[in-house]
Amino acid sequence: MKNTKSVDPTIRMLPFNPGEWLIFVLCLLTFTPTLIWMWDRWFVHDSYYSHGILIPFVSLWLLWQRREELREIEKQGSSVGIILIVLGIIVHVLSSLVRVYFTSGLAMLVVLMGMVVYFYGPNVLRKTLFPILFLFFMIPAPLVVIANISFQMKIFAAKIAAGILNQIGLYAVQDGSTIKMQQAYVMVDDICSGLRSLISLTALGSIFAYWMKSVMWKRVVLFLTTIPIAIITNVVRIVLLSFIAEIWGPQYATGLVHDVSGFLVFALAFVLLFAASKVIE
């Protein structure tokens, strides 16, 4: 009688073998122009995506948190992954030809998902989908989109801040993105529109929603709360700086005070987001 040995299923489980890692790396190398573009946008002066360099490390950490679950899933690679890989590469090539690197960055995520499906199967993709999609927050939006949203946000923030200043007894008139008071005026420029906080906070909010032990609709609600929280905290910052400029002089609302207020407001946004997660949960 022929002796057959059962194959230990752990042999077919994660982590990746060296050959698969090599293919992953080679596929990513095809996106070198896109990665260089991202790097430049992350470190440009007054970047909206200065957090971008941290996003891949957070995604890897999220995967590491689920390593035990991933080891328990048997590899069942699917040829459907090839479709995603080919589709992503086509979009990447077309995007590179016209130098639209934003869509190339999205194509990179499609290729990553395709490789996961091809090597490990849809069950593994379901477990790793959020860490992969989280990489979206490292892909800078097109400059024309940034400029348009930033313009709308700074006009809105200036209008709300001027109204609050009048309510607390300080005469203020909004003129575009400028708040004119009796002794000083404060200009809400693009970098102070609140868009930078909104982008960073949505990334943070997605992690909060991912960790929340609750039904999907509550997770979505928590994620959406990042929008009003980012807007409210930015208005608080503008009101604070306007108050300082009017009472003590414009020179006291710039430099260190201006920069520190940005960190304090983001800390406030973090606290509000944490409180919202507890209330919703």
C-alpha positions as CSV (number, residue, x, y, z in Angstrom):
1,M,0.0,0.0,0.0
2,K,1.4,3.4,-1.0
3,N,2.2,5.5,1.9
4,T,0.9,9.1,1.5
5,K,2.0,11.9,3.8
6,S,-0.4,14.7,4.7
7,V,0.9,18.1,4.0
8,D,1.1,20.3,7.0
9,P,-1.3,23.2,6.1
10,T,1.0,25.7,7.9
11,I,3.5,25.2,5.0
12,R,1.0,26.9,2.7
13,M,0.3,29.8,5.0
14,L,1.7,33.2,5.4
15,P,4.2,34.8,5.8
16,F,5.4,35.4,2.2
17,N,8.2,33.3,0.8
18,P,11.2,35.0,-0.7
19,G,10.1,34.4,-4.3
20,E,6.8,36.1,-3.7
21,W,8.5,39.0,-1.9
22,L,10.8,39.4,-5.0
23,I,7.8,39.6,-7.3
24,F,6.1,42.2,-5.0
25,V,9.3,44.3,-5.1
26,L,9.7,44.0,-8.9
27,C,6.1,45.1,-9.4
28,L,6.6,48.1,-7.1
29,L,9.7,49.1,-9.0
30,T,7.5,49.6,-12.1
31,F,5.9,52.4,-10.1
32,T,9.2,54.2,-9.4
33,P,8.2,57.4,-11.2
34,T,5.0,57.5,-9.1
35,L,6.9,56.9,-5.9
36,I,9.3,59.7,-6.7
37,W,6.4,62.0,-7.4
38,M,4.9,61.1,-4.1
39,W,8.2,61.7,-2.3
40,D,8.5,65.2,-3.8
41,R,4.9,66.1,-2.9
42,W,5.4,64.8,0.7
43,F,8.5,67.0,1.4
44,V,7.6,70.2,-0.6
45,H,7.4,73.3,1.4
46,D,4.0,73.7,3.2
47,S,3.0,70.2,2.0
48,Y,-0.6,68.9,2.6
49,Y,0.8,65.4,2.7
50,S,3.8,65.6,5.0
51,H,2.3,62.6,6.8
52,G,2.6,60.5,3.6
53,I,5.9,59.0,4.6
54,L,4.3,57.5,7.7
55,I,1.4,55.8,5.9
56,P,3.3,52.7,4.5
57,F,4.7,52.0,8.0
58,V,1.2,52.3,9.6
59,S,-0.1,49.8,6.9
60,L,2.7,47.4,7.7
61,W,2.0,47.7,11.4
62,L,-1.7,47.0,10.8
63,L,-0.8,43.9,8.9
64,W,1.6,42.9,11.7
65,Q,-1.3,43.2,14.2
66,R,-3.3,40.6,12.1
67,R,-0.4,38.2,11.6
68,E,-1.9,35.4,13.7
69,E,-5.2,35.6,11.8
70,L,-3.3,35.6,8.5
71,R,-1.3,32.5,9.4
72,E,-4.6,30.6,10.1
73,I,-5.8,31.2,6.5
74,E,-4.8,28.6,4.0
75,K,-3.4,29.9,0.7
76,Q,-5.8,29.5,-2.1
77,G,-4.4,31.7,-4.8
78,S,-6.7,32.7,-7.6
79,S,-6.0,33.6,-11.2
80,V,-8.6,36.5,-10.8
81,G,-5.6,38.4,-9.3
82,I,-4.0,38.5,-12.8
83,I,-7.0,40.6,-14.0
84,L,-6.4,43.1,-11.3
85,I,-2.7,43.2,-11.9
86,V,-3.0,43.7,-15.7
87,L,-5.7,46.3,-15.2
88,G,-3.6,48.2,-12.7
89,I,-0.5,48.1,-14.9
90,I,-2.5,49.4,-17.9
91,V,-3.8,52.3,-15.9
92,H,-0.3,53.0,-14.6
93,V,1.2,53.0,-18.1
94,L,-1.5,55.3,-19.5
95,S,-1.2,57.6,-16.4
96,S,2.6,57.8,-16.8
97,L,2.3,58.7,-20.4
98,V,0.1,61.8,-19.6
99,R,1.9,62.3,-16.2
100,V,-1.2,62.0,-14.1
101,Y,0.5,60.3,-11.2
102,F,-2.6,60.4,-8.9
103,T,-4.3,57.7,-11.0
104,S,-1.0,55.8,-11.2
105,G,-0.9,55.8,-7.4
106,L,-4.5,54.3,-7.3
107,A,-3.4,51.8,-9.9
108,M,-0.6,50.7,-7.6
109,L,-3.2,49.8,-4.9
110,V,-5.1,47.7,-7.5
111,V,-1.9,45.9,-8.4
112,L,-1.2,45.2,-4.7
113,M,-4.7,43.8,-4.3
114,G,-4.3,41.7,-7.4
115,M,-1.0,40.2,-6.2
116,V,-2.6,39.3,-2.8
117,V,-5.5,37.5,-4.6
118,Y,-3.1,35.8,-7.1
119,F,-0.7,34.4,-4.4
120,Y,-3.0,34.0,-1.4
121,G,-6.7,34.2,-2.5
122,P,-9.7,36.4,-1.7
123,N,-9.9,35.3,1.9
124,V,-6.5,36.8,2.6
125,L,-7.5,39.9,0.7
126,R,-10.5,40.5,2.9
127,K,-8.2,40.4,5.9
128,T,-5.6,42.8,4.4
129,L,-8.0,45.0,2.4
130,F,-8.0,47.9,5.0
131,P,-4.2,48.1,5.3
132,I,-3.9,48.2,1.5
133,L,-6.6,50.8,1.1
134,F,-5.1,52.8,3.9
135,L,-2.2,53.5,1.5
136,F,-4.6,55.8,-0.3
137,F,-3.8,58.5,2.3
138,M,-0.2,58.7,1.1
139,I,-1.3,59.5,-2.5
140,P,-1.4,63.3,-2.9
141,A,-4.5,64.6,-4.6
142,P,-4.1,66.6,-7.8
143,L,-3.0,70.2,-7.2
144,V,-6.1,71.6,-9.0
145,V,-8.3,69.7,-6.6
146,I,-6.3,70.8,-3.6
147,A,-6.5,74.4,-4.7
148,N,-10.2,74.4,-5.2
149,I,-11.1,72.7,-2.0
150,S,-8.6,74.8,0.0
151,F,-10.1,78.0,-1.5
152,Q,-13.7,77.0,-0.5
153,M,-12.6,75.9,3.0
154,K,-10.7,79.1,3.8
155,I,-13.6,81.3,2.7
156,F,-16.0,79.3,4.8
157,A,-13.6,79.2,7.9
158,A,-13.1,83.0,7.6
159,K,-16.9,83.6,7.5
160,I,-17.6,81.4,10.5
161,A,-14.7,82.8,12.5
162,A,-15.8,86.4,11.8
163,G,-19.3,85.6,13.1
164,I,-17.9,84.1,16.3
165,L,-15.6,87.1,16.9
166,N,-18.6,89.4,16.6
167,Q,-20.5,87.2,19.0
168,I,-17.8,87.5,21.7
169,G,-17.7,91.3,21.3
170,L,-14.8,91.8,18.9
171,Y,-15.8,93.7,15.7
172,A,-14.8,91.7,12.7
173,V,-15.7,91.9,9.0
174,Q,-15.0,89.1,6.5
175,D,-13.5,90.2,3.2
176,G,-12.9,87.1,1.2
177,S,-10.4,85.0,3.2
178,T,-9.4,88.0,5.3
179,I,-10.9,89.0,8.7
180,K,-10.7,92.7,9.3
181,M,-10.9,94.0,12.9
182,Q,-10.4,97.4,14.5
183,Q,-6.7,97.0,15.4
184,A,-5.6,94.2,13.1
185,Y,-6.5,91.9,10.4
186,V,-6.0,88.1,9.9
187,M,-5.6,86.5,6.5
188,V,-6.6,82.9,6.2
189,D,-4.2,81.6,3.6
190,D,-4.3,78.2,1.8
191,I,-2.2,76.4,4.3
192,C,-4.5,77.6,7.2
193,S,-7.7,76.6,5.4
194,G,-8.0,73.4,7.4
195,L,-7.5,71.1,4.5
196,R,-4.2,69.8,5.9
197,S,-5.9,68.9,9.2
198,L,-8.8,67.4,7.3
199,I,-6.6,65.1,5.2
200,S,-4.6,64.0,8.3
201,L,-7.7,63.6,10.5
202,T,-9.5,61.5,7.9
203,A,-6.5,59.1,7.9
204,L,-6.6,58.9,11.6
205,G,-10.4,58.6,11.7
206,S,-10.3,55.6,9.3
207,I,-8.0,53.8,11.8
208,F,-10.4,54.6,14.6
209,A,-13.3,53.3,12.6
210,Y,-11.3,50.2,11.7
211,W,-10.6,49.4,15.3
212,M,-14.2,50.1,16.4
213,K,-15.9,47.0,17.6
214,S,-19.3,47.8,16.2
215,V,-21.6,47.5,13.1
216,M,-20.5,49.0,9.8
217,W,-22.8,52.0,9.8
218,K,-21.4,53.2,13.1
219,R,-17.9,53.0,11.7
220,V,-18.9,55.0,8.7
221,V,-20.5,57.6,10.9
222,L,-17.3,57.9,13.0
223,F,-15.3,58.3,9.9
224,L,-17.6,61.1,8.6
225,T,-17.3,62.9,11.9
226,T,-13.7,63.8,11.0
227,I,-15.0,66.4,8.5
228,P,-16.9,68.6,11.0
229,I,-14.2,68.0,13.6
230,A,-11.5,69.3,11.3
231,I,-13.5,72.3,10.3
232,I,-14.5,73.2,13.8
233,T,-11.0,72.9,15.3
234,N,-9.6,75.0,12.4
235,V,-12.2,77.7,13.1
236,V,-11.2,77.6,16.8
237,R,-7.6,78.2,15.7
238,I,-8.5,81.2,13.5
239,V,-10.6,82.7,16.2
240,L,-7.8,82.3,18.8
241,L,-5.2,83.9,16.5
242,S,-7.6,86.7,15.6
243,F,-8.3,87.3,19.3
244,I,-4.5,87.5,20.1
245,A,-3.9,89.8,17.1
246,E,-6.6,92.2,18.1
247,I,-5.9,92.3,21.9
248,W,-2.1,92.0,22.0
249,G,-1.0,92.9,18.4
250,P,-0.5,91.0,15.1
251,Q,3.1,90.3,16.0
252,Y,2.0,87.9,18.8
253,A,-0.2,85.8,16.4
254,T,2.7,84.8,14.1
255,G,5.8,82.7,14.4
256,L,5.9,80.3,17.3
257,V,2.4,81.1,18.5
258,H,1.0,80.4,15.0
259,D,2.9,77.1,14.7
260,V,2.1,75.9,18.3
261,S,-1.6,76.6,17.8
262,G,-1.6,74.2,14.9
263,F,-0.3,71.4,17.0
264,L,-2.7,72.2,19.8
265,V,-5.7,72.3,17.5
266,F,-4.7,68.9,16.0
267,A,-4.5,67.5,19.6
268,L,-7.9,68.9,20.3
269,A,-9.2,67.3,17.1
270,F,-7.7,64.0,18.2
271,V,-9.5,64.2,21.6
272,L,-12.8,65.1,19.9
273,L,-12.4,62.1,17.5
274,F,-11.6,59.8,20.4
275,A,-14.7,61.1,22.4
276,A,-16.8,60.7,19.3
277,S,-15.7,57.1,18.9
278,K,-16.7,56.3,22.5
279,V,-20.1,58.0,22.1
280,I,-20.9,56.3,18.8
281,E,-19.6,52.9,20.0
